Amino acid sequence: MSPVLDRDMKGVMSTPKEARSMPAIAPFQYLSSLPSKGVRHTIVEALRTWIDIPDDFLPDLLSIVGDIHNISLMLDDVEDGSPLRRSKPAAHSVFGVGQTVNSATFQLVEVIGRVAQVAGPLAQTIVLEELKNMLVAQSLDLHWVQHATPPSSQEYLQMIDGKTGALFRLIARLMIAQQSPSSTTNPPSLDRLMILFGRFFQIRDDYANLAMDQYQDSKGFCEDLDEGKWSFILLHALAHATPPTRMVLMNVLMQRHATGCAGRGHKELVLDIFRHETRSLAFTTEALWVLGQQIELEIQALERATLTANPVLREMVRSLQVGLTPPDGYGFEEVGGGGGGAVGHGARISEGVLGLSC
């Protein structure tokens, strides 16, 4: 080897590993430093009521789930062209697209290796399976946006199950895989509960993007319309609009496809249609209450199966209803309590539309 090359190689290898990897981890560290709502931490704590995992595994679990979530946010923001994340500039707008994608990939490799070390090959297989589900679902979301092709309601829900639902399933599956052998509570499959949570979170996110001021502060005004996203609300509006209004909506979407964003006036026009003509915002609120009740019923079933109440999980569900005005007659106290009011209202929304037979 040339003396110059040999000297340069020795110089590189003598540089501390942390310093050499700093450009690779800086975008991830930046995104991870932004405050989050802590929902996944709460889910883990709630599920510990039923799943007895070793105390020393808890920090690893929270780290693994948190890292995968943040990696997915970094890539989503790049692919969607989102300028903001958690009220701050998105990672790619600070570090550039290339460095952000590289950082997410670097961290993903690190997480997969760490899972095998701290939790074994079964946990690694679980992580890889759910990562594949997330990537396939994201590809569908991107495909529909790229080709301006609206999915059916069922296709949209299946996408949610593979994307948002995958992270919730990942939490439950990792916890069950690490459950203490001496555990006295062995819940049946948690897949249905995790799928329902995923659907609730994504549809609530769709609603918040358009109708909640605090969301607009963190992500911008009606950002989904800039991204050309096919949200639950938009799909309902297209299905229930008059032909002239549907033509208006489709042309606004095509204009966004051509320009890369939607103007303020276009967003206000679409919101007015959602509020007053198709009443899609009101429909979405009602759909969220139906989903909330399905989650409540599933919790009740799991409590009966485990003979263990889960007040943490119940309180979490109630907190998610904050900001959502319930339709007349709705209330969690009615679920399973012998009253028929909530069931009657829920019947107005087809379970086929919400896919509640998951």
PyMOL commands that set and color helices and strands:
alter all, ss='L'
color gray80, all
select helices_A, chain A and resi 3-14+17-33+39-47+55-80+91-95+97-119+121-146+153-177+191-211+213-219+223-227+232-240+243-259+264-277+280-306+311-320+332-334+341-346+351-354
alter helices_A, ss='H'
color red, helices_A
select strands_A, chain A and resi 84-85+88-89
alter strands_A, ss='S'
color yellow, strands_A
deselect
rebuild
show_as cartoon
